[in-house]
Amino acid sequence: MIRGTVLVAQEICKGCELCVIACPQDCLGLSETLNKKGYRFAMLTADSCTGCENCALVCPDAALTVYREPKPVRRPATSVQGAA
């Protein structure tokens, strides 16, 4: 499974919840605390992020940065040759 994470610029976020609505994994929510501007900011609430970037694409203030873990490298299967 592809895994990712979201970094939120808490002082930029206005708590519009567009990212929360756009997240197909339901892993974003609003904080209980307020930032310096008085807004509840977005935060990662579950460890199910796939790094799809939907949240960052809909954020009007570009307050979200998404990081996706690289895909694991698969080693090619070795073939076994039969005896002749």
FENZIZI-V403600 format. One record per residue. RES is the residue in one letter. SS is DSSP state (hx for helix, st for strand, lp for the rest). PHI is phi in whole degrees, -180 to 180 (NA if undefined). D_FIRST is the distance of its C-alpha to the first C-alpha in Angstrom with 2 decimals. Layout:
[[RES:SS:PHI:D_FIRST] [RES:SS:PHI:D_FIRST]]
This chain:
[[M:lp:NA:0.00] [I:lp:-76:3.77] [R:lp:-123:6.30] [G:st:-149:9.93] [T:st:-151:13.31] [V:st:-123:16.60] [L:st:-108:20.01] [V:st:-108:22.93] [A:lp:-79:26.45] [Q:lp:-59:28.09] [E:lp:-78:31.60] [I:lp:-92:30.78] [C:lp:-64:28.88] [K:lp:-106:31.28] [G:lp:68:29.15] [C:lp:-73:29.32] [E:lp:71:26.11] [L:hx:-63:25.06] [C:hx:-67:21.68] [V:hx:-63:21.33] [I:hx:-69:22.18] [A:hx:-78:19.92] [C:lp:-76:16.67] [P:lp:-73:14.74] [Q:lp:-96:12.74] [D:lp:52:16.17] [C:lp:-111:15.44] [L:st:-116:18.67] [G:st:-156:22.21] [L:st:-100:25.63] [S:st:-71:27.06] [E:st:-84:30.12] [T:st:-95:31.93] [L:st:-107:33.50] [N:lp:-84:33.40] [K:lp:-64:36.72] [K:lp:-88:37.23] [G:lp:91:36.92] [Y:lp:-105:33.60] [R:st:-77:30.72] [F:st:-99:27.80] [A:st:-70:24.14] [M:st:-154:21.76] [L:st:-76:18.22] [T:lp:-110:18.70] [A:lp:-143:15.34] [D:lp:-96:12.33] [S:lp:-115:9.92] [C:lp:-65:10.21] [T:lp:-107:7.85] [G:lp:75:10.86] [C:lp:-70:12.20] [E:lp:75:15.69] [N:hx:-58:17.44] [C:hx:-62:19.06] [A:hx:-67:20.49] [L:hx:-69:21.79] [V:hx:-93:23.81] [C:lp:-70:25.15] [P:lp:-71:28.87] [D:lp:-110:29.42] [A:lp:51:26.48] [A:lp:-90:25.79] [L:st:-116:22.00] [T:st:-124:20.11] [V:st:-108:16.36] [Y:st:-118:14.59] [R:st:-117:11.25] [E:lp:-69:10.09] [P:lp:-66:10.76] [K:lp:-66:8.71] [P:lp:-65:9.70] [V:lp:-80:12.97] [R:lp:-94:13.58] [R:lp:-87:17.15] [P:lp:-66:19.29] [A:lp:-70:20.52] [T:lp:-83:24.10] [S:lp:-91:26.60] [V:lp:-104:29.25] [Q:lp:-92:32.67] [G:lp:-76:35.15] [A:lp:-74:38.60] [A:lp:-101:41.33]]
